[in-house]
Amino acid sequence: MTHLLKKPHVHQSFITNSAIFSHSYKWMQNISHNNSTNSFLKSSLGKKVCVRRCGSSCIRVVMAKGSSSDTKSHHNVKALVSVKESDGGLIKNIVTGIVGNKHLILELVSAELDPKANSKGETIKGTAHETEKKENEVQYEATFEVPVDFGNVGAVLVENEHDKEIFLKNIVLDGFPDGPVHLTCQSWIQPKHDTPTKRVFFTNKMYLPSQTPSGLRKLREDELIELRGNGEGERKKSDRIYDYDVYNDLGDPDITTDLKRPVLGGTKQYPYPRRCRTGRKHSDTDPLYEERSTLDFYVPRDEAFAETKQTQFNTSAVSLGLTTIIQSLDAIVTDINLGFANFEDIEAIYKEGFQLPNLESNDSNFLQKLIPKFFKHANDSQNVVRFDTPEPYKRDRFFWFSDVEFARETLAGANPYSIQLVKEWPLKSKLDPQIYGSPESAITREIIESQMTNYSTVEEAIKEKKLFMLDYHDFYLPYVSKVREIEGTTLYGSRTLFFLTSEGILKPLAIELTRPPIDGKSQWKQVFTPNSDSTNIWLWRLAKAHVLVHDSGHHELISHWLRTHCVVEPIIIATHRQLSSIHPIFRLLHPHLRYTMEINKVAREVLINASGLLEISFFSKKYTMELSSVAYDKLWQFDLQALPNDLINRGMAVEDPNAQHGVKLIIEDYPFANDGLLIWDAIKQWVTEYVNHYYPSSETIESDQELQAWWTEIRTVGHADKSEEPWWPNLKTQNDLINIITTIAWTASAHHSAVNFTQYAYIGFFPNRPTIARKKMPTEDPTKEEWEKFMNHPEQTLLECFPSQIQATLFMIVMSILSEHSPDEEYIGQKIEPSWGENSTIKAAFEKLQRRLNEIEGIIDSRNEDRNMKNRHGAGIVPYESLKPFSGPGVTGKGVPYSISI
C-alpha cells in the first residue's frame, strides 16, 4: 500500500519573549567561541534553529536533533531505470508509447514489515517516464518521497504500461543517506494488459531464506510459486514458467511413422534427463508425442538469446531452420549419397568453395538468405558455399593422415574424454556371448608385444601404466545389426590400443573391429596394425577411419550433448524453481545458466530430432538419440562430471595428496587434463570462499530449505530415472556444497568449452574426423569385385567410406556455427556480477579468481612453447588453447564462457 507521509516530528522546542530573544541570541553568539562554553549551548548551536512568531509577543524556536537533513520527514529519491535498446525496433515502440502517455509504474517495497499494518509490506508508488536515450538504451526516471521511517528498500515492483514487452536492465535508487540502492534486473517485462501480475525485482543484497527480512519473505515465496507454474496448459512465448517434461518431441509421427522415435525419459528402457515442459498439444497419430507443427519451441522468456546472440544465429542459419536448408539441398542435389571423386575435390572446398548445381534464381536467393555467412565471398551467380580453412590443415595438409596426430588428438583434440588406461588383460567383452559371440578379444599378446619398446610383456606394460585404449566395443556392438539395416551406413564394435612411449606421446598399436553374428553369419572380428605391407597399411587407414567415426559419435552424443547440454538443463530448471533470485547460490550459479535452454531448444528443433542434422550426418542414423539414452543409463554419473573424479575413473590419474591438484596424471603431457585442472582448481577456490562466507557451519547448510529442496529436485525430478543411484553426493556440509557447485560450474564452462570450440578445427576437415562410415571393411566377407576394387583403387575405397558431399558439407556448416563465439560472450571471471561486487568479501574472492585466470592464460602459453611437451608443441601442431579462459568473437579455438551458450 502507499505509505502516508507524516507531519514533521519536532524534537525540541521552547517559547521565548521576542523582546529578550535578540539580546540572548547575541550573547550566545559571543560565547560560542569560548572553549569553556557550556556543552549544552555548544551542542545546541550546532543544530539548526528555526524561529517562528507566536502572535505579537513571542516566537517559537525549533531545534532539530542531528544535521540539517534530519529535519526532513522524508528522503527525495530518484529512480533511474535503464531499458535496453533493440535493433528490432524497441526504441521506436517505446517512443511511440511515451507519446501516447505510456510509462512504467514502480513501487518501492520496504524490507521490513510495519507491525501496525497487519503484516502487509509497505510500498510507495511512482511513475517512471522516459528522460533520454543513450547508446543502446533508454533512460526512465521516477521520483519518490520516502519517509525516514520507511526502512531499507528491499525490492521494487514493476508494471509495464507500454503496448509491447521491454527488456529491463537495471534500476538505481538514488537519494538515501547510505548511498544508492542497486537492482540488477536483466529481464523481459510483459505489458500490463497481457500479464497483470506485478514483476518483483529484489535489490542486489543476498539473503539465505532464514535471514530474509520480514517484508520480503512473502515476495520471495510468491515469486518461486509463480516461476513453477501449475504444470498445466500450453506455454506462451512470454511466459516465465520452469517445469519438466520427457523428450517426447524428437519424433514426428504426424508426417510418417518412419519418423517415430522412442520417448526418452520416464521409463527403464529409455532413461534420460528431463527437458523444459512446453505443454504443446499431443499428436493425434500417437498421443505419446508432442506435435512439431511449429518449429519455435517454448523456453522461459528470459532464457532466450539476447539480440546480439540472435543476430549471430540469424547470419549462421540456425534460427532460420537448418531443416529448411537440408530440404532445399536435398531437392537441388540429384544424389544425396554422392561422394567425393578424389582428395583434390575435398581440398578444393577450402580453396574454391563447394559448387552447388545450377539453381533456379529463387532457390539461389533462398539459400543465400539462409546461409549468408558461407556465401559472403562468392559471386551470387556461382552458387558457391565458402568455408574457412581449418587451422590444422593450414599448418599441415597431411595432418589427418598421421598416426601420431591420430593418437595426439585423444589427449588434445575435440574429444579428450574417452581415452582410458588398460587395467586388465586379456581384453574381454561383458556382453552375452549367446547373442554377440565370443567375448575374447582378437588382440593377442604377440600383436602387442612385438610393437612395444623397453617392455617385454603386456603384464609389465600394464603394471607400469603404459597401455591405453579407446574402447567402443561393448557400447556399439548391440547396435551393429540395427544400424546395418539402414542404407548408406555401417557399424562395428571397436577397440584401439595405444602405447605410451618414452617421449611421452601415444603410439597406436592395434585396432580391433567386431561384427556380431548377423544374417545367419557368425561373429566376425579382425585386428589391424600400422606396421605392415602396403595392403595392410591401407586396411589400417580404413580401420582408423571407422574408429574415428566411433569416436566422433561418442564425442558429439556423449562428451558434448549428453554430459553438458542435456544433463545441465534440469539443473537450470530446478535452480529457478527452488532458489530465490536473492539466494546467494542462485546468484553464484546464474552466470553458468545463460542461454543453455535456448540452444537446447534449437537442438530439439533441428539437430537431434528425427531427420535432423545428426541423423543425416552420423553413422547411428535413427538410433542416434537412443544411443545417447543408453550412455546415460550405463555411463553417466553426477560425481564423474567432476574433472579429478573423471580422470581417476578412466585411470588417467591417481589420487595424490602431495600433487599440485591432489591427483597425479599418468600421462604427464595430457594437455586437456593439465590445463583443465588449473581451471578446476581456480573455480573450486572461488566457490570455496563464496560458500564459506554464506555458510559458516554445516547446520546452515542443512537448515536452508531452499537449498535442500533444490538438490532434492535435481536428483528426484530432473534426473528422476537415476534418483536411486548411490553415487549422488549428500548435501550436508560446506564441502558437499562446494563440490556440487564446482562440478556444475565446471560442466557448464570448461567441460563444454573443451569439447565444443575446437570442433571446426578438427572436424572442419572431415577426413580427420568423419562422422559416418558408409562402407564396411573390404576384408569382411568380400565379394571378388569388392576385393579387386580395393586392391586396384584403395584410395577410392576410403573415399567411398567417408561421408557424402551433402553430409560432409552440412556438418561442416554446423561445426563452424557451434565453434563460434558470439560478440556478447561472457567468459568466466571476466566481469563481476553486481551482487558480488556489493559484498567486500565476495568481491575480493572474485578478484582473486580473475588474477588466477590471467595467470592461467600465461601458464598455457608457456606450456605451448615448451618443446618437451610434444602433445602441444611441434612442427605443424596446433597449440592446445581450448582452455585458455578468454577469447575474442569468432572461431578462435579458445575461450571458456561461463555457460553452455552455443
N, C-alpha and C positions, 0 to 999 in steps of 0.2 A: 504494500500500500504506500501511498505518497506520505512522507513524513511532514507534519505540520510544523512550520517554523515557530519557535517560542519567542516570547519577549526577551530583550536583553536582560541578563542577570546582573544586578548591581551588587558588587562585592562589599563596598564600604561607602557610607555617606554620612555627612553631618551638616547641620544648619548653622550659619554664622550671620551675624549682623553686618550688612553691607557697609556700614559706616566704619567699622573697625577692620574689615577684611583687607582693605588696601594697605593699611599700615602693617598689619600682621604679615601679609604676603611679602612686603619689602623686607621685614625682619627675617623672615625665613630665607629669603634670597641671600641676605648678608651673612647669615651664619652657615649657609650651606657649604662655604669654602673652609670652615673651621674644622680641623681634624677632630676636635673634641665634641663635635656636634652630636646631639642626641641621636642614637641609632634609629629611633622611630622616625625622626624627621628626615634623616638621610634616606631611609628606605622609602618614605612617603614621596619625597621629591623625585625619586627615580621612577615614579609611576605617573601616568597621565592624569592630570587634574582637569575635571570638567566643571565649569561654572555655569549655573543656571539661576535665573532670578525666580524668587518666590514672592510674587506680588511686588509691593513697592519697598518693602523693608528688609528683605533678605534674599540671599541667593543660595542655591544648592550646589555643593561640591561633591562630585562623584569620583572616587579613586578606585581604579581597576586593579585587580590583583594580577601581576605579571606585566608583560610587554604590551605595547600599544595594540598589537594584533589580537591580543587576548580579549580585547573589549568586544570583538566581533562575536555574534551569536552563530556565525556560520563561516565556512570557507567557500570562496568563489572558485569553483573547479571547472576547468575546461577539459572536455573530452575531445581528443584528436583521433579520428578514425581514418584508417588507410584502406582503401578499396583498390584491388589490383586491376590495372588496365588490361583489356583483352584485345588481341588483334582481330577477334571475331566481331567487334562492334559493340563491346560492352560499354565503352565510354559514350558512344552515341546514344545508347539506350538510357544510360544514367542521365545524361544531359537532358534528353527528352523528358525523362521523368521529373527532373528538377523544374523544368519549365512548367510542367503540369502540377507543380507543388507537391511532388512526392519526396519522401525522405526516409530516414531511419529513426526508429524510436528506440531509445536506450533507457534502461532502468538500472540504477546503481543498487546493489544489494549489500546490506551490512553483513559482515562476517559473524556478528553476534546477534542473538535474539534479544528483543526487547521484552523483559519479563512482564511488562504491562500490556503487551499486545497479543496475549493468548498464544504465545509460541509462533506467531507469524513473523517472518523476516521483514525488516524494514527495507523499503525501496524508495528511490527518488527518480522520477521520470523526467526525461528531457527529449527534445527533438534535435536531430543532427542534420544540418544542411550542408550542401557542397560549398566549399570555400575556394578551392583552387585545384588545378590539375598539375601534377608533376610528371616526370618521366615514368611511364608505365603504371601510374596510379592516380587516383583521385582522392583528395583530402576532404573529409567532412569534419564539422565542429558542432559541439553542443555545449551549453553552459549549465551549471548546476549550482544551487546554493545548498551546501551540505552542512547541516547543523554540527556544531562542535562535538555534540554527544552522540553523533550517528555511529561512531566507531569506524573501524577499518573497512574499506570496501573489499569484499571477498569475491564478488562476481558481477557481471553485467549481463542483463537480459536484453536481447536484440530482436527487433521486428523489422522486416523489410517491406516498406510500403511502395516499392517500385513494382513495375509490371513483370520484371524479369529477375532471375536469380543474380546475385552478386557474390564475388569472392572477397570475403573479409580477411584482410591480412593481420591487422593488429589494432588495438585500442590503447591509448595512453591517457591517463587521467592526471592532469597537472593542476597543482594548487594546494596540495596538502602540506602541512608543516614538515613532514618527514620525507618529502620528495615525491616524484611522480610514481604512479602505480601503473604497471605494465600488464597487458593481457595479450598473449600470442594466440591468435585465432586460427588462421590458415584454413578456412572452411567456407564452403558454399552456403549461402543463406537464401532460402526459397522465399518467393513473395508471400506476403501475409495471407492473400486470398487463396493461395494453394495450401499453405501449411500454417494454420493459425497458432500452433504451439510456439511459444517464445523460445528462442535459442539461448542457452546459457553458456557463457564463457567465464571461466574462473581466472583469477589472477595467476601470475607465474609462480606464486608461492606454492610449494608442495606440502601435502599432509598425508600421513598414514590415516587409515579410517578412524582409529581411536583418538587421533589428535585433531580431527576436523572441527573447526569452530561450529558452535551451535547453529548459527544462521545459515550454514552451508550444507548441513547433513542431509536434509531432505532433498535439496537440489542435487546433491551428489547421488543419492539413491534413485531419484526420478530420472536423471539423465541416463543411468545404466539401464533402467527398465525400458526407456524409450529406444535405446540402441538395440536391445534384444528382440523387440517386436513380440508378436504373439504366435509366430510360426504359421500364419495363415495368409492366404491371398497372394496375388502376383505382385512382385515388387516393381515400383516405378523407378525411372531413371533418377528422380530427385530424392529418393528415399535414403535413409541412413541406417538401415537395418542390417545387423550382422547375425546370420543364422547359418545352420549347417544343412548339407544335403549330400547324397552319394553322387558318384559320377554316372548319372543316368542320361546324359545329354551328348554322349560321344557318337552313338549310333543314330541313324536316321531311317527307321523302317517305313516312314511315310513315303519315301521315294522308292525304295526297293528293299526286299528282305535281305539282299546281299549286303546292305549297309547296317544290319543289326550287329551290335557288339555287346559283350557282357556288361551288365551294370557292375561297376567297380565300387566296392564298399558295402558293408551291411550283411555279407554272407561269409561263411567259412571258406567257400570255394574261391571267392574273389575279394579278399580283404583289401582295404585301401584307406588312406586318409580322407577326411571329408573336405568338400569344397563349399563355396558360398551358395546358399539357397537363393534361387530366383523366383520360385513359385509359379513358373510358367505352366501353361496348360499341358496336360499329358497327351500323348499320341492316341488317336482313335484306332490306329492299326495295332498298337501294342501299348497298353497303359503303363508298362514299366518305364517307358521312356518319356522324357520331356520333348516337346516339339522344338524343332530347329528352323522354323519358318522364317524367323528374323535373326540375322547374324549380328546382333547387338545385345549381348547378354548383360544382365544386370550386375553391377558391383555397387557397393555403397558410394554415394556421390563423392565423398572426399577421397576415395581410393582411385579415382580416375586420373589419367595423366594430366599434368599441368600443360599449359598451352605450348610451351617450348618443346616438351617431350612429344606432344601430339603432332606438332609440326614435323618433327624428325620422322615420326612414323608415317605421316602422310607422304613425305618425299621418299620414304623407303618402301611404301606399298603395303605394309602390313594392315594398317587400319582400313585401307580401302578394299581389302579382301584378297589374300593370296589365292583363295579358291577360285576367284574370278580369273586371275592370271592363268592358273592351271587349266581351267576350262578353255580359255582363249587359245593357249598354246596347243592344247590337245586338238582343237579344231583346225589350227593352222598347219601344224606339222603332220605330214602324212603318216609317219610311223613313229609312235612314241617309244618303241623299242630300238630305234635306230642308234647304233653305237658309233664310236669314232673309228675312222678308217685307219688312222696311224697316230703316232705320238706327235707328229708335226701339227696335226689338226688340233690336238689338245693345247699345245703351246701357242698356237695362233689365236686362241681365245684372248690371251692377255696382250698380244701384240696388235691384233686387228679387230678383236671383238667377236662375239658369236653372231653369225649371219643367220637371221631368220629367213624363211622362204618369202617370196613375194607376197605382200599383203594388200588387201583392199585398203583404200585410204582410211576408211572408218576403223578397220582393225588396227592399222598402224598408229593412228592417233590415240586409239583406246589404250594400246599397250604403253605408249609413251606417257600417257597420263598416269597410268598405274605405276610404272617403274621409271620415273624421270631420272632418278639418280644414275641408272645404268645406261641411259641414253644421252647423258649430258655432253659427251664429246663426239656424238655421232651425227652424221648427215641424216636429216629426217627421212630422206628418200631411201636410205640404205637399210633401214630396219636392223641396225646393229646394236646388240647389247654389249656394253663395255664392262670390263672387270679390272680392278686394280691388281697388280701382280703381287701375290703373297710374298712376305718378307723372306722366308726360307728359300723360295725359288729364285728371288732376286740375287741372293748370296751364292747359291749353288744349284744350278738347274738339274743336277743329278742327285740332289739330297735324298729324294724319296726312294732311290734305288739302293741306298746304302744300308747294310745290316747294322752298322754302328749306329746310324741315325734311328733305325727301327727300334733298337734297344734303348737308346738315349731318351726317346720320347716317352717311354714308360715311366721315366723319372722326371722329365722336364717338358712334357708335351701337353696336349689338350686333355689327356686323361691320366693323371699321375696317381689315381686312386685304386688301381687294380693290381699292380704288381705285388706279389707276396712271396714270403720265404718258403722254400720247400722244407718241411719238417719231418716227413716220413718217407720211407722207401720200403717196398716198391710203391709206385703210384697206383691207386686203386679207386674205382668208382663206388659210390654208395647207392647207386640206383639198383632196382630189382633186376637181377640177371635174367630172370624168366621173360622179361619184357625187352630189355635193352641189350642183352648179350653179355658176353664175358666181361667182368669188371676189371680185369687186369690190364694195365697199360701196355702198349706195344713198345714203349720206350724202355729199352733194356740197359743194364749197366754197361754193356760193351759199347753201345752207341755213345753214352755219356763219357765214360772214362777215356775213350780214345781221343776226346777233344779237350780234356781238362789239362792244365799245366800245373805242376807242383803238387798235385793231389792224385794219389794212385787209386783211391776207391771212392765210390759215391758216398759211402758212410762217412768217410773222413771229410769230404766236402760239405756234407750236411752238418756235421758236428761243428765245423769251422764257419758255418753260415755263409756258404759260397754259392749255393744253388737257389735260384728264384724262378717264379713261374707266373704266367698268365693262364689262369685255369677257367676255361669256359666249357668244360666237358659236361659236367652234370647239370649245369644250368640250361644249356641249349639242347642237349640230346633229346629230352622229351618232346621238343617241338620240331625236330627234323622231319618227321613224317608229315606233320601238318603243313609246314612251310613248303615242302616239296610238292604238295598238291596244287600249289599256286603257280601259274605260268610265269616265267621270267625271273625266278629267284630260286636259290638253293641254300642249304644249311648243313653244317656239321657240328658235332661237339669237338672242342679243341683244347689241347694243352700245348703251351710253348715254354720251353726251358731255357734259362739263361745262366751263365757262369760269371761270377764277379772276378775280374782279372786283377793282377797286382797293380795295374794302373788306375783302379777304381772305377772302371767302366764295365758295363754288362756286355757279354758276348753271347749271341744266340747259339744254342746248341742243337735244338731239335724242335720240330713241330709234329704233333700227332693230330690227325683228323680222323673222326669216327662217325660212321653211319650205323644206326641200329638196324636190327632186322626189319626189312621193309619190302612189301610187294612180293612176298614169298622168297626173298633173298636173305641170306644170312648176314650177320653183322660184318661190316667192312671197316677196317682201320689200317692206317699206314703212317709211317714215320718218315719225315723228310729232314734232311740235314743240308747245311750250306757248303760243306766241304766235299765236293764230288765232281763228277764229269759234267759236260755241257748239258746233257739231258736232265740230269738230276738238279743242276743249277736252275734250269727253267722250271722244273717242278717245285723247287724250293721257293722261287719267286711267286708262283701261283699259290702255294700253300700259305705264304706270307700274306698275300692279298686276302685270302679267306680269314686269316687271324685278324687282320686289320679291320675287316668288316665286323667281326665279332666284337672287337674292342670298341669300334665306333658305336655299335649298338649299346654296349654296356655303358659307354660314356654318356650318350645322349639320353638314354632311357633311365639310367640308374644314378650315375655320378652327378648328372646335371638335373634332369627333370625331377626324378623321384626324391633325391636326397637334398635338394634345395627348394625349388619352386613348390613341389607338391606337399612335402611334409611341413613346410612353414605356414601354408595358408590356414590350417586350423588353429595354429598358434596366434596368428593375426586376429582371427575371429574371436577367439577366447579373450585376447587382450582387450579388445574393445567392449566385450560383453561383461567382463568381470572386474577390470581395473579402471577406476575413475581416471579421467584425464588429469586430475590433480594428485594422483598416486605417484610417488617417486619412481616406482618400477615402470609404470606406463610411460613416464617422461624419458626414462632411460632407454626403453625399447623402441619408442616411437620412430626415431630415425631409421631403424632397421626394418620397418614395416612398409616403407614408402613404395608405391607403385606395384607391389608384388601381386595383389589381387587383380589388378588391371592386366598385367602381362599374362597371368594365368588364364584370364578370361579370353584374351586373344588366342592363347594356345588352344583352348577348347573350341574356339570358333574355326580355326583354320590350320592348326598344326598337328594336334594329337587326335583329332576326330576321325571318323570313318571317311576314307578317301582324302584325308588331309595330307599335308606335306610329308610327314614322317611315314605314313603308309605308302606313299608313292615312292619315296626315296630310300627306304630301309628294307633290308632283307626280310624282316619279320612281317611285312605287309599287314594284313588284318589282325595279326596276333600281337602287334606292337604294344598296345597298352595292356593287353592281357599278360605279356611278359613282365611289364612293369609291376603288375599286381603280384606275380609270383616272386619277384625280387623283394617287394615289401613284406611278403609273408615269410620268406626264408632267410633274407639277408639283413633287413633293416632293424636297427635298434637305436633308440634315442641316445643312449650313453656312448655308442660308437660314432655319433656325429662329432664328438669332441676329438680334436686332432691327435693328442697324445694317445688316447684310447684306440683310435683307428689304426695308428702306426703300430702299436703293440699288438693289436688283434691280427694284423696282417704279417706279423713277425718282422716288420721293418725297423722296429726299435724295441728296446728293453728298458724297464724301469731302472733308473739310476739316480738316487738322491744326490749324488755328488756331481752329476752332469748339470750343465747350464740350465736346461729346461726341465730337469727331472727325468729325462729319458735320454738314452744313448742310441744314436742311429746305427743300424747295422751297415748301411752303405753311407760312408761319410759324406760323399758328394751326391746327395739326393736333393737337388735344387728346390723342389716343391716343399719337402719336409723342412729343410734348413730355413728357408725364408718363412714358411708357414708358422714354424714355432716362434719366430720373432714376433709375428703379428699376434699369434695366440697369447703369448705372454703379455704383450702390451695391452690387449683387450682385457685379459684377466686382472692385471694390476689396476686398471681403471675401474673395472666392475667391483673389485675388492674394496677399494677406497670408498666408492659410492655406496655400496651395500652396508659396509660397516658404519658409515656415517648415519644412515637412517635406521639401522637395526643394531643397536648396541648389545643385544643379547638374543639368545635362542628363543626366549619367551616372546619377544616382539615378533619373531617370525611366525611362531605357531598361533599367536593370538590375532594375526592380521587376517580377518575374514575374507577380504577381497583377494588377497594373495593366495590363500589356501583354495578358495573357490576357483581361481584362475588355473592353478596347477591341476586340480581335480578335473576340471572341464577339458583341459588339453588331453589328459590321459583317457578319460572315460567317455568323452563325446567326440572330440576332434580326431582322436586315434582310438575310437571305440573298439575296433576289431583286434587291437593288441593291448587292450586295457589291463588284462590279467597277467601280462608278462612280468617276470620277476626282476628284470633289469631296469625298470623305471626307477629313477632316483627318488628318495624320500625328500620331503621339504620340511625339515625341522630345525636346521641350524643355518648360521650365516654361510658356512662353507657349501651347504647344499644349494642355497640360492645362488651363490657366486658361480658354482659350476654349471647350474642350469642356465643362468643368464649368459654366461660366457659361451656356452655351447650354441645357444640360439643366435647370439651376435656373430660368432664365427661362421656359422652356417649361412647366414644371410649376407655376410660381407665377403670374407676371404675365401671360404669354400666355393661360393658361387663364382667369384672372380677368377679363381684358378682354373675352373673348368669352362668358363664362358668366353672371356675376352681374347683368348688365343685361338678361337675356333677358326676364324678365317685364315689366320697364319698357317695352320697345319691342315685344315680341311679345304681351304680355298683352292689348293691344287689337289684335286680329288684323288689322283693315283696314290698320293701319300696316305690317305685315309678314306678309302672307298666305303660307302655305306651299304652297298648291296653287291652280292656275287651272283651273277646271272647264270653261270655255268659251273657244273661240277668239275672235280679234278679229272684230267684225262686218263688217269690210271684207275679210276673207279669204273669197273665193268665197261671198258671202252669198246665201241664198235671199231672195225678195221678202218673205216673212214675217219672217225674221230682221232684215232691214234696217228694216222698218217698226216692229218691236218696239223696236229700238234708238232709232230716231228719236222714237218716241212716249213711251218709258219708259227713257231711258238709265240712270237710277239702278237700275232693276230689272236691266238687263243687267250692271251692275257687281256687284250683289249675287249674281247667279247665277254670276258668275265666281269669287267668293270661296269659301272652304271652307264645307262644310255645317255645320249646327248641331253634329252629333256630332264632326266633325273639328275644328272650332274649339274646342269645349268640352274635349275630351280633351287637345288640345295646350296649351291654357291651363293645365290642371292640371299637365301635365308641366313647363311653363315655370316655374310657381310653385315646384314642388318643386326643380328644378335651380338656381333662383336663390337658394335659401335657405341661409344659413349655419347650421351646427349650433352648439349651445351650447358644444361642446368643440373648436371650430375652433382651429387653431394658425396664427396669422398670422406671416408672415415677419418675423424679427428680434424677435419679441415676447418669447420665452423662450429662454434659453440652454440648449443641450444640456449635461448634466452632464459629459461628457467634454471639452467645450470649456472649461468653467469651471475644470477642474483644471490647465490649462496657462495660465500668466500671459500669454504672447504671444498665444495664440488668444483668450483672454478679452478682452484689450484690443482686439483687432481686431473682435470681435463687439460690444463696447460702442460702438465707432466706427460700426458698421453701425446699431445701434439709434439712436444720435444722428442719423445721417443720415436714417433713415426718418422720425423725428419731424420733422426739418426739412422733408422732402418733403411731409408732411401739411400743413404751414403754407404751403409754396410752392403746392400745388394749391389750397388755399383762397383764397389771394391771386389766383391766376390766374382762378378762377371769379368773383371780384368785380371783375375788370378789364373795364370797359365797352368797351375796344378789342378784346377777344377775343370776337368775335361768334359764334364757333362753340361757345362755352361760357357765354356770358352774354347775357341779353336777356329781353324780356317773354315769359313762358310757356315759356322754355327750361329744361330740366333741367340743372343744373351737371354737368360731367364729373367724376365721382368714382370711376370704375371702378378706377383705380389708386391710390386712397388706401390706404395699407398696412393700416390697421386698421379693424375694424368690430365691432359687437355682433351677436348672433344675429338670424336672421330675414331677410326680403327687404329688404336695405338699399341695393343697387346700388353697394356699395363694399367694400373689404377684399381683401387679397391673401394668401390662405393659402399656406403652404409648398408644398402638394401639390394634385394633382387629386383632391379629396376628395368631389366631387359630380358 
